[in-house]
Structures are given as C-alpha cells and as structure tokens.
C-alpha cells in the first residue's frame, strides 16, 4: 500500500488535453488518519478551476485490485478524486477538434484530483484493494444526452495499463466499445441566437457563417415572453445565449400596448434568460442601448455611469441590463444609432437625395452610427477572446456627429449637395407629430476604451457609412 504524501500545497498542472487539469491537494494526517478539503470552491476556483457548478456527487467502490472501468465520455464536467486507495486514471479527448484522440494518464491517490471537462473520455483501474473514488458532476444523467465510448484496448490511444487488461475485471460492455476511428465525437457546446430574424440576427449569420454549433431561433420558435422557455432546451448543452431580440419602437413604447410589449421583450425576457444562464453556467450576451442614459453628460458615457433613462423604452432596456447583470457570465453590449439591413435612416436619406427631396433633420442629438455588422463582430470577439465578463460600449469609432451632419454626409456620398439638408431641433422636428413621442438623449456618444482594451478596434463609422452606401 502506498503512502499518502501529506502537506502538499494546492497546485495545478496542465495536461496535453485542453481543459483536463490535475490538482495536488493538501492532505493533513497523523497516527489517527488524515483529512483533506476534497472540494473547496473558493480556493480551487482562485487556483484556476472552472466554477463548473456541481449538482451531484457519486462514489465508485472497488474491492479488488485491477478493476477497470471506461473509457466513457459524457456531456458534463467531472471533479474526480480518491477517498481511499489508489487508481490509475486514463483520459482520451473524444471532443470534436484538433485534440481529438489525445491521451493522458496519471496515478491518483487521496492527495490528487483531476478536473475532467465535458467530452473527455475517462477510465480508471484500481491499484489497491478496497479503493473508493468520487466524482462531482454538474448535470444529471439523461437519456437524451450525447455520450461517447472508446475501447479500453484501442491501439491509437495506446494506454499503458499497469495491470494488463487480460488479467483484470472488465465488463463485457466496456470490452465491446469501438476503436478510435469509429468513435462518435462529442459535439461542441452550442450557441443559441434568440431573435435571429432581426437586423442583428442577420448580421450574426453573416459573421458566424455556417458554424454547426450555432442554433438560430425566431420569436415564432422561441418566445421570450413565454415562461416555458426555462424548459425549452437541454441547457447544459449550450455554451452561450446571444439575445438579439428586442422591442425597438421607441415612440410606440409610450402607448399602453407598446409599454406592455416593451417590458415583456426588453425586461422580462432577458430576466428569464439570466435565470437560465445562472443555473446552467451559460454565457449570456445581451444588446442594450444608449437610451439607458438621459444624455445630459457633456462627455462620452462610460459603462459604469449611473443609469438614468428618460422614456419607457430606455426604462425597459435599463431593467433588462440589471437583470442580465445577475448572470455570473454575461456580456452587455451598449450601442447607439444602429443601422442594419432593411429600412433605416441611411437608406431613407439616400433615397431622398436621389429623389430631389430636401429634408429637415435633427441637429441637437449627437452620437455615432453603429452598423449591425460591427455589433456582430464585437459579440464574436468577446466570446472567442474570453474577455472579462461585464458591460461594454460598442459603436463605430471616429468623430461624433448629429443626425443632420450624418444626413449631409449621406447626401454628399450620394453625389448631392450637403446644403440640401437643413438642421432643426428635436422639439421642432416632432412639433406636428401625432401621438406620443419618446424623449431622446441629446448625447449618445459612448466611450469605447474598455472594449478597445480587450483587443477589439471598432471600425470608423464614416468609413463604414461609405462602404454601406456603395453596396
């Protein structure tokens, strides 16, 4: 029987399999026996262990030396440790990707534990009698989940079992598993895009392309107003939810029906997604608005400025931001003056220029255009780069403009005279409007330095405008 090494420091060792990590654990012992903190969330996450949210603790007891189990890959994460005895552990990456088939082995006693990420096959051979090992998992077994199995004697993995497989106790089922060439890969976790039918959804399709891991849903298929969305998916199979859905009819939000719709889409829906994301460790991406501010600051708005919305639309977006921020893994992207495909301010002004119509355009609101493609690019960057969770401003870069100045730019790019655009105040512009008009922030300029610090350089809004009009 081996001796347990007492007094180790809590240390982490990476392995050739991405995400598979070995932890050496402090074990304290004397003549009476020993004690260890087998799972200590605060210390272990500080040391680099993913905060994987275990929901179940299993124990495997083996009375005979050489008992061998595996190789099984499940769609959940595991924290494997030994309570008594000693095991030889073997892991083979069965996930899609370049590390598929990579193997790693190590002996584990009570002073060592291994974090096994989702999709990595695991197998164990007992090296002492009366060995018990435990594993925490962050999901419950389900017949609907995807599993994968590898033959213990696979020649490609070439695991050097301490006790030859011909001499040990193995189940007939484990002996019948396929070789590596025939193994079913464990697919990557999925990304769910909510509101895929809108202008941001279209931009995300262009950005993410044909990625098989991305699932697209429209309101008809996935209605955020329906409380049943909590059970609409096997959420452990998702890495991220991108909420591209929103109620954006700013003026209609001031009406009774619009107010109800705006609160349902912009606040209640994100709150439901935040609850799902919190429960299942999902990254939640949510797109917000400059309307969460009142626009009275003379400087660009920062992410940590106090929320102070003027109208119903801004209030619902602010409430949505606060709900999403309760999810531990969240990205809130605040943006302004969004231009996507379909009818929009740019296309309208270009059409007026072509038809010889001279418009009056608001000249007391300042901001930057944000093309939907830029938001999509920022979302992809944040998810791929692993940037710190939190709120980020996302707009085009360059000098701020008024709506009237942007309209004049559009006329000029279209070959018309800038002077054909005249500027008016917001109050003058809406003076003859029928129905309620939502208040607008006069300053919609957002500070981009936090996003830029992650390595994302927003495209110049003027250059994007020219490119957009050349299409």
C-alpha positions in Angstrom: 0.0 0.0 0.0 1.4 3.4 -1.0 1.9 6.2 1.5 -0.1 9.4 1.0 2.1 12.5 0.7 1.0 14.9 3.4 1.4 18.7 3.4 1.3 19.3 -0.3 0.4 22.8 -1.5 -2.7 23.3 -3.6 -1.1 23.3 -7.1 -2.4 23.0 -10.6 -0.8 21.1 -13.5 -2.0 21.4 -17.1 -2.1 18.3 -19.3 -1.9 17.7 -23.1 -5.7 17.5 -23.2 -7.1 21.0 -23.2 -9.1 21.7 -20.1 -8.0 18.5 -18.3 -6.3 19.7 -15.2 -4.5 17.8 -12.3 -4.7 19.3 -8.8 -2.4 18.3 -6.0 -4.4 18.6 -2.8 -3.2 19.4 0.8 -3.8 16.4 3.0 -3.2 16.7 6.7 -2.5 13.5 8.6 -1.1 11.8 11.7 -1.4 8.5 13.5 -5.2 8.8 13.7 -5.6 9.1 9.9 -5.9 12.1 7.5 -8.1 15.0 6.5 -8.4 17.0 3.3 -10.7 19.6 1.7 -11.8 17.5 -1.2 -13.7 20.3 -2.8 -13.4 23.9 -1.8 -14.9 26.2 -4.3 -13.3 29.5 -3.3 -9.8 28.2 -3.1 -10.0 26.0 -6.2 -11.6 28.5 -8.5 -9.0 31.0 -7.4 -6.3 28.5 -8.4 -7.9 28.2 -11.9 -10.6 25.5 -11.7 -13.6 26.5 -13.7 -16.6 27.3 -11.5 -18.5 24.4 -13.0 -21.4 24.2 -10.6 -21.6 20.5 -9.5 -25.1 19.2 -8.8 -24.4 15.5 -7.9 -21.7 13.5 -6.0 -21.1 9.9 -7.0 -18.9 7.2 -5.4 -17.4 4.2 -7.0 -16.2 1.4 -4.7 -14.0 -1.4 -5.9 -12.9 -4.3 -3.7 -10.4 -5.9 -6.0 -7.1 -4.7 -7.4 -7.3 -4.3 -11.2 -11.0 -3.5 -11.5 -11.1 -1.4 -14.7 -13.9 0.9 -15.9 -14.3 3.1 -19.0 -13.5 4.7 -21.4 -16.7 6.8 -21.2 -17.2 10.5 -22.3 -20.2 12.3 -21.0 -21.7 15.7 -21.8 -20.8 17.2 -18.3 -17.8 18.2 -16.3 -16.3 16.0 -13.5 -14.1 16.5 -10.5 -12.5 13.1 -9.8 -10.8 12.3 -6.5 -9.9 9.3 -4.3 -11.4 8.8 -0.9 -9.3 5.7 -0.1 -6.8 3.5 -2.0 -5.2 4.4 -5.3 -6.2 4.4 -9.0 -4.6 4.6 -12.4 -6.6 7.2 -14.4 -6.6 7.3 -18.2 -8.3 10.1 -20.3 -8.8 10.4 -24.0 -10.2 13.5 -25.7 -13.3 12.5 -27.6 -14.4 16.0 -28.5 -14.6 17.5 -32.0 -11.4 19.4 -32.7 -7.7 19.2 -33.2 -7.0 17.4 -29.8 -9.4 14.5 -30.6 -7.6 11.2 -29.6 -5.1 12.9 -27.3 -4.5 10.7 -24.3 -3.2 11.3 -20.8 -2.6 9.0 -17.8 -1.6 9.5 -14.1 -1.9 7.8 -10.8 -4.3 9.3 -8.3 -4.4 8.9 -4.5 -6.2 11.0 -1.9 -3.7 13.8 -2.4 -4.6 14.4 -6.0 -7.7 15.2 -8.0 -8.4 15.7 -11.7 -10.9 18.0 -13.4 -12.3 16.3 -16.5 -14.1 18.6 -19.0 -17.2 17.7 -20.9 -16.5 15.2 -23.7 -13.2 13.8 -22.5 -13.4 10.1 -22.1 -12.3 8.7 -18.7 -11.3 5.3 -17.4 -10.0 4.0 -14.1 -8.1 1.0 -12.9 -7.8 0.3 -9.2 -4.2 -0.3 -7.9 -5.2 -1.2 -4.3 -8.0 -3.3 -2.7 -11.0 -1.5 -1.3 -10.5 1.6 -3.3 -13.2 4.2 -3.5 -13.1 7.2 -5.8 -15.7 10.0 -6.0 -16.7 12.4 -8.7 -18.7 15.6 -8.6 -20.7 16.3 -11.8 -22.6 19.3 -13.0 -25.5 17.6 -14.6 -27.8 14.7 -14.1 -27.8 11.7 -16.3 -30.3 11.9 -19.1 -31.3 9.5 -21.9 -31.4 12.5 -24.3 -27.8 13.5 -23.7 -25.0 12.5 -26.1 -22.4 10.0 -24.9 -19.3 8.5 -26.5 -17.3 5.4 -25.7 -13.8 4.1 -26.6 -12.4 0.6 -26.4 -10.1 0.2 -23.4 -7.6 -1.6 -25.7 -7.6 0.9 -28.5 -4.3 0.8 -30.3 -4.2 4.5 -31.2 -4.7 5.8 -27.6 -2.1 3.1 -26.6 -2.8 3.4 -22.9 -0.1 1.6 -20.8 -2.3 -0.1 -18.2 -0.3 -1.0 -15.1 -2.2 -4.3 -14.9 -2.7 -6.0 -18.3 -6.4 -5.9 -19.4 -6.3 -9.7 -19.9 -5.7 -10.1 -16.2 -8.4 -7.7 -14.7 -12.1 -7.5 -14.2 -13.8 -5.6 -17.0 -17.5 -5.5 -18.0 -18.4 -7.1 -21.4 -20.0 -3.7 -22.4 -16.6 -1.9 -21.9 -14.8 -4.5 -24.0 -17.3 -4.1 -26.8 -16.8 -0.3 -27.3 -15.5 0.9 -30.7 -11.9 1.8 -31.7 -11.0 5.5 -32.0 -11.6 5.6 -35.8 -15.2 4.6 -35.2 -15.9 6.7 -32.1 -18.8 9.2 -32.2 -17.3 12.6 -31.4 -18.8 14.7 -28.6 -20.0 17.9 -30.3 -19.0 21.3 -29.0 -21.5 23.1 -26.8 -24.0 25.1 -28.8 -24.7 28.9 -29.1 -28.3 29.9 -29.2 -29.1 33.1 -31.0 -32.5 34.5 -29.9 -34.2 36.9 -32.3 -32.3 35.6 -35.4 -34.9 37.2 -37.7 -34.0 40.8 -36.9 -31.2 43.0 -38.3 -28.7 42.0 -35.7 -29.6 38.3 -36.3 -28.9 38.7 -40.0 -25.6 40.3 -39.2 -24.7 37.5 -36.8 -25.5 34.9 -39.6 -23.0 36.7 -41.8 -20.4 36.9 -39.0 -20.7 33.3 -37.8 -21.4 31.7 -41.1 -22.3 28.0 -41.2 -20.9 27.2 -37.8 -22.8 23.9 -36.9 -22.6 24.8 -33.2 -24.9 27.9 -33.7 -28.6 27.4 -33.3 -30.9 30.1 -34.7 -34.4 30.9 -33.4 -37.0 33.5 -34.1 -39.8 34.7 -31.9 -42.2 32.2 -33.5 -39.9 29.3 -32.4 -38.6 30.8 -29.1 -40.8 33.5 -27.5 -39.1 35.2 -24.6 -42.5 36.2 -23.2 -43.4 32.6 -22.6 -42.3 31.3 -19.1 -41.9 27.8 -20.6 -38.6 28.8 -22.2 -37.0 27.7 -19.0 -37.6 24.1 -20.0 -37.4 24.5 -23.8 -33.9 23.2 -24.2 -31.4 20.8 -22.6 -29.5 23.9 -21.4 -26.3 22.0 -20.3 -25.6 21.6 -24.0 -25.2 25.3 -24.5 -22.1 27.5 -24.0 -23.8 30.8 -24.8 -27.1 32.5 -25.5 -27.0 35.6 -27.6 -30.1 37.8 -27.1 -30.6 39.7 -30.4 -34.3 40.1 -29.7 -35.7 43.5 -28.6 -38.6 45.8 -28.8 -37.2 48.9 -30.5 -40.3 51.0 -31.4 -39.2 53.9 -29.2 -42.3 56.1 -29.6 -44.9 53.2 -29.6 -43.4 52.2 -26.2 -45.1 55.3 -24.8 -48.5 53.9 -25.7 -50.4 51.4 -23.4 -49.9 48.4 -25.8 -46.4 49.3 -26.6 -45.5 49.7 -23.0 -46.6 46.2 -22.3 -44.8 44.8 -25.3 -41.6 46.7 -24.5 -41.5 45.5 -20.9 -42.1 41.9 -22.0 -39.4 41.9 -24.6 -36.7 44.1 -23.1 -37.0 43.3 -19.4 -39.0 40.1 -18.7 -37.4 38.1 -21.5 -33.8 39.0 -20.5 -34.6 38.2 -16.9 -35.7 34.7 -17.9 -32.5 34.2 -19.9 -30.4 35.4 -17.0 -32.0 32.9 -14.7 -31.3 30.1 -17.2 -27.7 31.3 -17.7 -27.1 31.5 -14.0 -28.5 28.0 -13.3 -26.5 26.3 -16.1 -23.3 28.3 -16.3 -24.1 29.7 -19.7 -22.6 32.9 -21.0 -25.4 35.4 -21.8 -24.8 38.1 -24.4 -27.3 40.9 -24.4 -27.5 44.0 -26.6 -28.5 47.3 -24.8 -28.9 50.9 -25.8 -27.7 54.5 -25.2 -31.3 55.2 -24.1 -30.4 53.9 -20.6 -28.8 57.3 -20.1 -30.5 60.7 -20.1 -27.9 62.3 -22.4 -27.1 65.3 -20.1 -23.4 64.5 -19.7 -21.1 66.5 -21.9 -18.5 63.7 -22.1 -18.9 60.2 -23.7 -20.8 57.8 -21.4 -18.8 55.1 -19.7 -20.1 51.6 -18.8 -20.2 52.4 -15.1 -22.2 55.6 -15.4 -25.4 55.6 -13.4 -28.5 54.5 -15.4 -31.0 57.4 -15.9 -33.4 56.6 -18.7 -35.9 59.2 -20.0 -38.7 57.2 -21.5 -40.4 53.8 -21.4 -38.1 52.2 -24.0 -35.0 53.3 -22.0 -36.5 52.2 -18.8 -37.2 48.7 -20.1 -33.7 48.5 -21.5 -32.2 49.6 -18.2 -34.2 47.0 -16.4 -33.1 44.3 -18.8 -29.4 45.3 -18.2 -29.9 44.9 -14.5 -31.5 41.5 -14.9 -28.7 40.3 -17.3 -26.0 41.5 -14.9 -27.2 38.9 -12.3 -25.9 36.1 -14.5 -22.3 35.4 -13.5 -21.2 35.0 -17.1 -22.6 37.9 -19.0 -21.7 40.4 -21.7 -23.9 43.5 -22.0 -23.2 45.4 -25.2 -24.5 49.0 -25.1 -24.8 50.6 -28.5 -26.4 53.5 -30.3 -27.9 54.5 -33.6 -27.9 51.0 -35.1 -28.0 50.6 -38.9 -28.8 47.1 -40.3 -30.3 45.7 -43.4 -33.8 46.9 -44.5 -35.4 50.3 -44.0 -33.2 52.6 -41.9 -32.0 56.2 -41.6 -29.2 55.8 -44.1 -31.3 54.3 -46.8 -34.0 56.9 -46.2 -31.6 59.8 -46.6 -30.0 58.3 -49.7 -33.5 57.8 -51.2 -34.4 61.5 -50.5 -31.1 62.6 -52.1 -31.9 60.6 -55.2 -35.4 61.8 -55.5 -34.6 65.5 -55.0 -36.3 65.9 -51.7 -34.6 68.3 -49.2 -35.1 67.1 -45.6 -35.0 68.8 -42.2 -33.0 66.6 -39.8 -32.4 66.9 -36.1 -29.3 68.7 -35.2 -29.3 68.7 -31.3 -28.6 65.0 -30.8 -25.0 63.7 -31.0 -23.7 60.2 -31.4 -22.1 57.7 -33.7 -23.6 55.3 -36.1 -23.3 51.6 -35.3 -23.6 49.1 -38.1 -25.2 45.8 -37.1 -22.2 44.0 -38.6 -19.9 45.8 -36.1 -22.1 44.6 -33.1 -21.9 41.0 -34.5 -18.1 41.3 -34.9 -17.8 42.6 -31.3 -20.0 39.7 -30.0 -17.8 37.2 -31.8 -14.7 38.8 -30.4 -15.9 38.8 -26.8 -17.0 35.1 -26.9 -13.8 34.0 -28.7 -11.3 36.0 -26.7 -12.6 35.2 -23.2 -12.6 38.9 -22.3 -13.7 39.7 -18.7 -17.4 39.5 -18.2 -19.3 42.7 -17.9 -20.7 45.7 -19.8 -19.0 47.1 -22.9 -19.9 50.0 -25.1 -20.0 49.1 -28.8 -20.4 51.7 -31.6 -18.5 52.8 -34.7 -15.4 54.9 -33.9 -14.5 58.3 -35.2 -15.8 61.8 -34.6 -19.4 62.1 -33.2 -22.0 63.6 -35.5 -25.5 65.0 -35.3 -28.2 63.3 -37.3 -28.2 66.4 -39.6 -24.5 66.1 -40.1 -24.8 62.4 -40.9 -27.6 63.1 -43.4 -25.4 65.8 -45.1 -22.6 63.2 -45.3 -25.1 60.7 -47.0 -26.2 63.4 -49.5 -22.5 64.2 -50.3 -21.6 60.5 -50.7 -24.7 60.1 -52.9 -23.5 62.9 -55.2 -25.9 65.5 -53.9 -25.3 68.9 -52.2 -24.8 68.9 -48.4 -26.6 72.2 -48.2 -29.9 70.5 -49.2 -30.1 69.1 -45.6 -31.3 71.7 -43.0 -31.0 71.2 -39.3 -33.8 71.6 -36.8 -34.2 70.9 -33.1 -35.8 67.8 -31.8 -38.7 69.8 -30.5 -39.2 71.4 -33.9 -38.9 68.1 -35.7 -41.7 66.5 -33.7 -43.9 69.5 -33.2 -46.5 68.3 -35.7 -46.3 64.6 -34.8 -49.5 62.7 -34.0 -49.3 60.5 -30.9 -46.8 60.3 -28.1 -43.1 61.0 -28.8 -40.5 59.4 -26.6 -37.8 61.7 -25.2 -34.4 61.2 -26.8 -31.0 61.6 -25.1 -29.1 64.6 -26.6 -25.7 63.0 -26.0 -25.5 59.4 -27.2 -21.7 59.3 -27.5 -20.3 56.2 -25.8 -16.7 55.7 -24.5 -15.1 52.8 -26.4 -11.9 52.5 -24.3 -13.0 49.4 -22.3 -13.8 47.4 -25.4 -10.6 48.5 -27.1 -8.6 47.3 -24.1 -9.8 43.7 -24.9 -8.1 44.0 -28.4 -11.2 45.0 -30.4 -10.8 48.1 -32.6 -14.2 49.4 -33.7 -14.3 50.4 -37.3 -14.6 54.0 -38.3 -18.3 54.9 -38.6 -17.6 57.3 -41.5 -15.7 54.7 -43.5 -18.5 52.1 -42.8 -21.1 54.6 -44.0 -19.3 55.0 -47.3 -19.0 51.2 -47.7 -22.6 50.7 -46.8 -23.8 53.1 -49.5 -21.6 51.6 -52.1 -23.4 48.2 -51.9 
